[in-house]
Amino acid sequence: MAREFQRGHKAKISDLTPGTDLYVGVQISGPGLTFDISCFGLDANEQLSDDRYFIFFNQPKSPEESIQLLGAQAGDTESFRVTLDRIPATIHKLSFTATIDGAGQMSQVGPGYIRIVAGGEEVVRYAFTGSEFTTERAVMLGDFYLKDVWRFAAVGQGFDGGLDALLKNFGGEVAEEAPAAPQQQTAAPSFAPPPQATAPAPSFGAPAAPQAPQVPQPAPSFGAPAAQAPAPTPQQQMHAAPTIAAPMPPMGGTVPPPAPAPAPYGQPGQPPQQPQFGQVPGQPVPAAPYGQQAPAPYGQQPPGMPQGVPQGVPQAGAGLQAALQPYKETATGQRWTPQNQQLMRVDLTMGGTPVLARQGSMVMYQGKVDFSYKGAGFAGRIVGNATGQEMQLMRCTGRGQVFLAEDGSHLHAIELQGDGICVSAESVLAFDESLQHEVRRIEGHGIPGGALFTMQFQGTGTVIVKTHGVPVVLPVTPTTFADCNAIVAWSSASQVIISSQVRLRRNAYPGHSGETVNLQFRGAPGNFIVVQPYEV
């Protein structure tokens, strides 16, 4: 029996079927709507670096034919054949998408699905309805992605900008249509299996006839699903759609001069490079979280823009849309997406896990989202009152996107994969409810109350940490000390002790340095601390 997936569900292909020659069917329809259903073959950076792996009606197969467009059959609006063991090593993800050709929104579609069929038997189905969408005109329905082994994920993430926004998300652009394209309507390639009455080929089989059930095998060969009762589906109109061209030129059609190489820190002409919070010391700092280019701080030149052009002025032409383009919402298909340094977006439809956020941190939301008070319980209130690490939280559930911020603090998404991190409660903005969190005690003689306290997070999920300014990540060495009022976080495997040479109170006596309690960190290589340029 086929497994029913909800949005955000994931599974290994090997857990669904031992076969690797698979049929992927998409069914989507709506009154007066016409759809283009495509497959994007993406590289390790989730970019369409080779446009030969953009599979649609004008390009129905990849060079080695590991991805093939089959056409409408067996009740599906569009179908594909995917041979996983023939996909080249440069392709790490196959994203199956549906876009509306012309006017309309995804909220108008009826019940639809994306399904996987192996050997003529359906093994998984992700069903959706128009109520799950709003103004989107393009939707990523499901992904095959390579993480150790091939896996399948039900996505259901959309873009308001349609095919143009979808291509830009994958690193390409829509080229303008040629004037003499109408004659391609009858010549559009449409690869499809032979009719059901013909004999099946050795490795590729058309949908099996109902009176001839298929004999199950350990690793099923490719076979489309059995034909359903005669239910005529509206024939999709073939037309000359725009083709893809990469890379995308900037607005105005001119290529800006290359940006000068950054100067070393301390030399004139270039500001210091900002470290990425949460980066393990010794590793290169990524350009921006989640593989996206981070927007430049307000008032500074964005990367790639010619010198002398104000940030708020578009490179070519004027107009409201062009002026606001750099500040539009960023959608990456991930659960947590930074919109800028001070604003974080969480998509509650991804992962299916509620989010716990600091009360009052929501600045806006989209969709159907419920906010409720998250109490700490009697024991939690006692611990919070005793340690000062109590957090006033709200629980965010539903299907939509929530935007979080607080006091203009810099926000950093730290993804935990079974490891742990210690963070002061004052520096926590939000986190996935799947994470385990508890108060951790740091012993110290002579400290009021006998100890310092922090929050420890462990498990699999994301915690959003806020800082005053851009933090610095330092490796833990035997001589690593930090002011307890400036420390933000540290790896949970680090050993923390109270420095013996500190004073407990500022201005305790004339000539005192004014520094408070210092923490000394010890640990094996790979441990780190995070310090902000600000004392609480």
Secondary structure, DSSP 8 states (H G I E B T S, - for coil): --EEE-TT-EEEHHHH-S-SEEEEEEE---TT--EEEEEEEE-TTS----GGGEEBTTB-B-TTSSEEE--SBTTBSEEEEEEGGGS-TT--EEEEEEEESSS--GGG--SEEEEEEETTEEEEEEEE-GGG-SS-SEEEEEEEEESSSEEEEEEEEEETTHHHHHHHHTT-EE----TT-TTHHHH--------TTS---SSEE----TTS-----SS--EE-----S--------------EESS---TTS-----------TTSTTS------TT--TTS---SSGGG------TTS--TTS-TT--TTS-SS---HHHHHGGGS----SSSEEEEETTEEEEETTSSS--EEEETT-EEEEEEEEEEEEE--HHHHHHHHHHHS----EEEEEEEEEEEE--TT-EEEEEEEEEEEEEE-GGGEEEEETTSEEEEEEEE-TTSGGGEEEEEEEEEEEEEEEEESS--EEEE--TTEEEETTTEEEEETTSEEEE-TT--SSTTSSTT------EEEEE-STT-EEEE-SS--
